[in-house]
Amino acid sequence: MSHLIAQNCLIAQNCGGVNAQVSVAGHSGTSGGLASVAETKITIKLAVEAQRRLDDSASATVADGFAVCRGLAAMRAEAIAEAGTDAPNSRKYQTALKRRLRLYGFERYNKTARSIMIAVAENQPAITTWLATLPAAERSQYIQPRTVYERWRRSLGAGGKRETVKPNPVAAVWRRSSRAQRSAGLAEIPFDDLRVCMPPEWHASMRAAARRLIDEPRDPDARLTKAIQDALTSVAVADAPCTSAPVREAHKLAALTSLRQALIAMRSVKRAIREVDVGLAVAAPADIVCARRAA
């Protein structure tokens, strides 16, 4: 998570310190990157909080606009992963996306608005650099994502005219491809070629993913235990009286994800659900208190 914090600091610096209150997760998930489920949930949670500030314009900042854009991009990435495609007319994709928009309170944005906001998330480094060149008084006026995007695009053309930015052909094909097509295409690329072309921003995520694979327990019983523990932890957070509605729903989804991991662990050894036998380890009171605080 340290790379997320570092990016937040960079955003605050480049925006000239315009009250950049929102921590914003990296947007690798918008292009099928390696963002973990936890990072995606944090991105969406921050977007929900940022939207509340945007609704109260007195406390909103440009960082809030970026956070909402990345949240929508994360929801889109989740919907693509669930449906296996991002084809606009795919019923599975539309159903998965609309469910998330309703769940987190973003159904207010129509398709055109979402497209612009996802474009803001995808072009955030360039937009942040452009914002840093503006006087503080002018920069503070650009809070709503659509306004920021339109002014940035206008700045790209000579004499203030809007310039058409050609999309990267590789990214365009990637977005149109299903998960199976992406996997098949990557299988044809030699690993060393992929490694050399890998963006520097991926390095930290790749190292973190490798560490998770190394640390992942291989014993089916250990995997099953961890999955059930994670599910119960998410349920405990969802049931807490102080948990807000969006966070509660996010943890409910996380609990289901953990239970699916338990099923995967059981299927790997061809065991049935009725064969699960749950037991409790004896824990000291202090351990229980620490566990509750950690949750």
C-alpha positions as CSV (number, residue, x, y, z in Angstrom):
1,M,0.0,0.0,0.0
2,S,3.0,2.3,0.3
3,H,2.9,3.1,-3.4
4,L,-0.6,4.3,-3.0
5,I,0.4,6.7,-0.3
6,A,3.3,7.9,-2.4
7,Q,1.0,8.7,-5.3
8,N,-1.3,10.6,-3.0
9,C,1.5,12.9,-1.9
10,L,2.6,13.4,-5.5
11,I,-1.0,14.5,-6.4
12,A,-1.1,16.9,-3.6
13,Q,2.3,18.4,-4.6
14,N,1.4,18.7,-8.3
15,C,-1.9,20.3,-7.5
16,G,-0.1,22.9,-5.5
17,G,-1.6,21.8,-2.2
18,V,-5.2,22.7,-3.1
19,N,-6.5,21.0,0.1
20,A,-5.9,17.5,-1.4
21,Q,-7.6,15.7,1.4
22,V,-8.4,12.4,-0.4
23,S,-6.0,9.4,-0.6
24,V,-6.4,8.0,-4.0
25,A,-5.5,4.4,-4.9
26,G,-3.6,3.7,-8.1
27,H,-5.6,3.2,-11.2
28,S,-3.9,0.1,-12.6
29,G,-7.3,-1.6,-12.3
30,T,-8.7,0.5,-15.1
31,S,-6.6,-1.3,-17.7
32,G,-6.7,-4.8,-16.3
33,G,-3.7,-4.2,-14.1
34,L,-2.7,-6.0,-11.0
35,A,-4.6,-4.1,-8.3
36,S,-5.7,-6.4,-5.6
37,V,-9.3,-6.9,-4.5
38,A,-8.5,-4.9,-1.3
39,E,-7.0,-2.0,-3.2
40,T,-10.0,-1.9,-5.5
41,K,-12.4,-1.8,-2.5
42,I,-10.3,1.0,-0.9
43,T,-10.5,3.0,-4.2
44,I,-14.3,2.6,-4.3
45,K,-14.6,3.5,-0.6
46,L,-12.6,6.7,-1.1
47,A,-14.7,7.5,-4.2
48,V,-17.9,7.3,-2.1
49,E,-16.4,9.6,0.6
50,A,-15.2,12.0,-2.1
51,Q,-18.6,12.1,-3.7
52,R,-20.1,13.3,-0.4
53,R,-17.7,16.2,-0.4
54,L,-18.4,17.0,-4.1
55,D,-22.1,17.1,-3.1
56,D,-21.1,19.7,-0.5
57,S,-19.2,22.0,-2.9
58,A,-17.9,24.1,0.0
59,S,-15.5,21.3,1.1
60,A,-14.7,19.7,-2.3
61,T,-11.3,19.7,-3.9
62,V,-9.8,18.7,-7.2
63,A,-8.5,15.5,-5.5
64,D,-12.1,14.6,-4.7
65,G,-12.9,14.7,-8.4
66,F,-9.9,12.4,-9.2
67,A,-11.0,10.0,-6.5
68,V,-14.5,9.7,-7.9
69,C,-13.2,9.1,-11.4
70,R,-10.9,6.4,-10.2
71,G,-13.7,4.8,-8.2
72,L,-15.8,4.6,-11.4
73,A,-12.9,3.1,-13.2
74,A,-12.5,0.5,-10.5
75,M,-16.2,-0.4,-10.6
76,R,-15.8,-0.8,-14.4
77,A,-12.8,-3.0,-13.9
78,E,-14.7,-5.2,-11.4
79,A,-17.7,-5.5,-13.8
80,I,-15.3,-6.5,-16.7
81,A,-13.7,-9.1,-14.5
82,E,-17.1,-10.5,-13.5
83,A,-18.6,-10.5,-17.0
84,G,-15.4,-11.6,-18.8
85,T,-15.9,-8.8,-21.3
86,D,-16.4,-5.0,-21.5
87,A,-18.5,-5.1,-24.7
88,P,-21.0,-2.2,-24.2
89,N,-24.0,-4.3,-25.3
90,S,-23.0,-7.4,-23.2
91,R,-25.9,-8.1,-20.8
92,K,-23.5,-9.6,-18.2
93,Y,-21.3,-6.5,-18.3
94,Q,-24.2,-4.1,-18.1
95,T,-25.8,-6.0,-15.2
96,A,-22.6,-6.2,-13.2
97,L,-21.8,-2.5,-13.8
98,K,-25.3,-1.2,-13.0
99,R,-25.4,-3.3,-9.8
100,R,-22.2,-1.6,-8.6
101,L,-23.4,1.9,-9.6
102,R,-26.6,1.4,-7.5
103,L,-24.7,-0.2,-4.6
104,Y,-22.3,2.7,-4.2
105,G,-24.6,5.5,-5.2
106,F,-23.1,6.4,-8.6
107,E,-26.2,5.7,-10.7
108,R,-26.5,9.5,-11.0
109,Y,-23.8,9.4,-13.7
110,N,-25.1,8.5,-17.2
111,K,-23.0,6.6,-19.8
112,T,-21.5,9.8,-21.3
113,A,-20.5,11.2,-17.9
114,R,-18.9,7.9,-16.9
115,S,-16.9,7.7,-20.1
116,I,-15.5,11.2,-19.4
117,M,-14.7,10.4,-15.8
118,I,-13.0,7.2,-16.7
119,A,-10.9,9.1,-19.3
120,V,-9.9,11.5,-16.5
121,A,-8.7,8.5,-14.4
122,E,-6.8,7.1,-17.4
123,N,-5.1,10.5,-18.1
124,Q,-4.6,11.6,-14.5
125,P,-0.8,12.0,-14.7
126,A,-1.1,14.3,-17.7
127,I,-4.0,16.3,-16.2
128,T,-2.2,16.6,-12.9
129,T,0.9,18.0,-14.7
130,W,-1.3,20.5,-16.5
131,L,-3.1,21.6,-13.4
132,A,0.3,22.3,-11.7
133,T,1.0,24.9,-14.4
134,L,-2.1,26.9,-13.6
135,P,-2.3,29.8,-11.1
136,A,-3.8,28.7,-7.7
137,A,-6.9,30.9,-8.2
138,E,-7.7,29.3,-11.5
139,R,-6.8,25.8,-10.4
140,S,-9.2,26.0,-7.5
141,Q,-12.1,26.4,-9.9
142,Y,-11.5,23.1,-11.6
143,I,-13.2,20.6,-9.3
144,Q,-15.8,18.8,-11.3
145,P,-14.2,16.1,-13.5
146,R,-16.0,17.1,-16.7
147,T,-14.8,20.7,-16.4
148,V,-11.3,19.6,-15.7
149,Y,-11.3,17.1,-18.7
150,E,-12.7,19.6,-21.2
151,R,-10.2,22.4,-20.2
152,W,-7.3,20.0,-20.3
153,R,-8.3,18.7,-23.7
154,R,-8.7,22.3,-24.9
155,S,-5.2,23.1,-23.7
156,L,-3.7,20.4,-25.9
157,G,-4.6,22.2,-29.2
158,A,-2.8,25.1,-30.7
159,G,-4.3,28.4,-29.9
160,G,-6.6,26.8,-27.3
161,K,-8.4,24.7,-29.9
162,R,-9.4,21.1,-28.9
163,E,-7.1,18.5,-30.3
164,T,-8.1,14.9,-30.9
165,V,-6.0,12.5,-28.9
166,K,-5.5,9.2,-30.8
167,P,-6.0,6.2,-28.4
168,N,-3.2,3.7,-28.0
169,P,-4.0,0.9,-30.4
170,V,-2.8,-1.8,-28.0
171,A,-5.0,-0.4,-25.2
172,A,-8.0,-0.2,-27.6
173,V,-7.7,-3.8,-28.6
174,W,-7.2,-4.9,-25.0
175,R,-10.4,-3.1,-23.9
176,R,-12.4,-4.8,-26.7
177,S,-11.0,-8.3,-25.8
178,S,-12.5,-10.9,-23.5
179,R,-10.5,-12.3,-20.6
180,A,-9.9,-15.5,-22.5
181,Q,-8.7,-13.5,-25.6
182,R,-6.3,-11.5,-23.4
183,S,-4.8,-14.6,-21.8
184,A,-4.3,-16.2,-25.2
185,G,-2.7,-13.1,-26.6
186,L,-0.3,-12.7,-23.7
187,A,0.7,-16.4,-24.0
188,E,2.1,-15.6,-27.5
189,I,4.4,-12.9,-26.1
190,P,7.8,-14.1,-24.8
191,F,8.1,-13.3,-21.1
192,D,11.4,-11.3,-21.5
193,D,9.7,-9.1,-24.2
194,L,6.9,-8.4,-21.8
195,R,9.2,-7.8,-18.9
196,V,11.3,-5.2,-20.9
197,C,8.2,-3.3,-22.0
198,M,6.6,-3.4,-18.6
199,P,5.7,0.1,-17.3
200,P,7.8,1.1,-14.2
201,E,4.5,1.8,-12.4
202,W,3.9,-2.0,-12.5
203,H,7.1,-3.0,-10.7
204,A,5.8,-2.5,-7.1
205,S,2.6,-4.3,-7.9
206,M,4.4,-7.2,-9.5
207,R,6.7,-7.6,-6.5
208,A,3.7,-7.4,-4.1
209,A,1.8,-10.0,-6.2
210,A,4.9,-12.3,-6.2
211,R,5.2,-12.0,-2.4
212,R,1.5,-12.9,-2.0
213,L,2.0,-16.0,-4.1
214,I,5.1,-17.0,-2.1
215,D,3.3,-16.4,1.2
216,E,0.1,-18.1,0.1
217,P,-0.4,-21.3,2.1
218,R,-0.4,-24.4,-0.1
219,D,-2.0,-26.7,2.4
220,P,-5.8,-26.9,1.6
221,D,-6.7,-26.8,5.3
222,A,-4.7,-23.7,5.9
223,R,-6.2,-22.0,2.8
224,L,-9.7,-23.0,3.9
225,T,-9.1,-21.7,7.4
226,K,-7.8,-18.3,6.1
227,A,-10.7,-17.9,3.7
228,I,-13.3,-18.5,6.4
229,Q,-11.4,-16.2,8.8
230,D,-11.4,-13.5,6.2
231,A,-15.1,-13.9,5.5
232,L,-16.0,-13.7,9.2
233,T,-13.8,-10.6,9.6
234,S,-15.7,-8.9,6.8
235,V,-19.0,-9.9,8.2
236,A,-17.9,-8.5,11.6
237,V,-17.0,-5.2,10.1
238,A,-20.3,-5.1,8.1
239,D,-22.3,-5.8,11.3
240,A,-20.6,-3.1,13.3
241,P,-23.0,-0.3,14.3
242,C,-20.5,2.4,13.2
243,T,-20.0,1.0,9.7
244,S,-21.5,3.2,7.0
245,A,-23.9,1.7,4.4
246,P,-21.4,1.7,1.4
247,V,-18.6,0.2,3.5
248,R,-21.0,-2.4,4.9
249,E,-22.0,-3.5,1.4
250,A,-18.4,-3.6,0.3
251,H,-17.5,-5.9,3.2
252,K,-20.5,-8.1,2.4
253,L,-19.1,-8.6,-1.1
254,A,-15.6,-9.2,0.4
255,A,-17.1,-11.9,2.6
256,L,-18.6,-13.7,-0.5
257,T,-15.3,-13.4,-2.2
258,S,-13.5,-15.1,0.7
259,L,-16.1,-17.9,0.9
260,R,-15.5,-18.5,-2.8
261,Q,-11.8,-18.9,-2.0
262,A,-12.8,-21.5,0.5
263,L,-14.7,-23.4,-2.1
264,I,-11.8,-23.2,-4.5
265,A,-9.5,-24.7,-1.8
266,M,-12.0,-27.6,-1.2
267,R,-12.4,-28.3,-4.9
268,S,-8.6,-28.4,-5.3
269,V,-8.7,-31.6,-3.1
270,K,-12.1,-32.8,-4.4
271,R,-13.8,-32.5,-1.0
272,A,-17.5,-31.8,-0.4
273,I,-19.0,-29.0,1.7
274,R,-20.5,-31.5,4.1
275,E,-17.0,-32.6,5.0
276,V,-16.1,-29.2,6.5
277,D,-15.5,-29.5,10.3
278,V,-14.9,-26.1,12.0
279,G,-13.1,-26.0,15.3
280,L,-12.0,-23.1,17.6
281,A,-8.5,-22.6,18.8
282,V,-8.1,-21.4,22.4
283,A,-7.1,-17.7,22.4
284,A,-6.2,-15.5,25.4
285,P,-8.5,-12.5,26.1
286,A,-5.7,-10.2,25.0
287,D,-5.4,-11.9,21.7
288,I,-9.2,-11.5,21.1
289,V,-9.0,-7.8,21.9
290,C,-6.1,-7.4,19.4
291,A,-8.0,-9.3,16.8
292,R,-11.0,-7.1,17.2
293,R,-8.9,-4.0,16.9
294,A,-7.2,-5.3,13.8
295,A,-10.6,-6.1,12.2
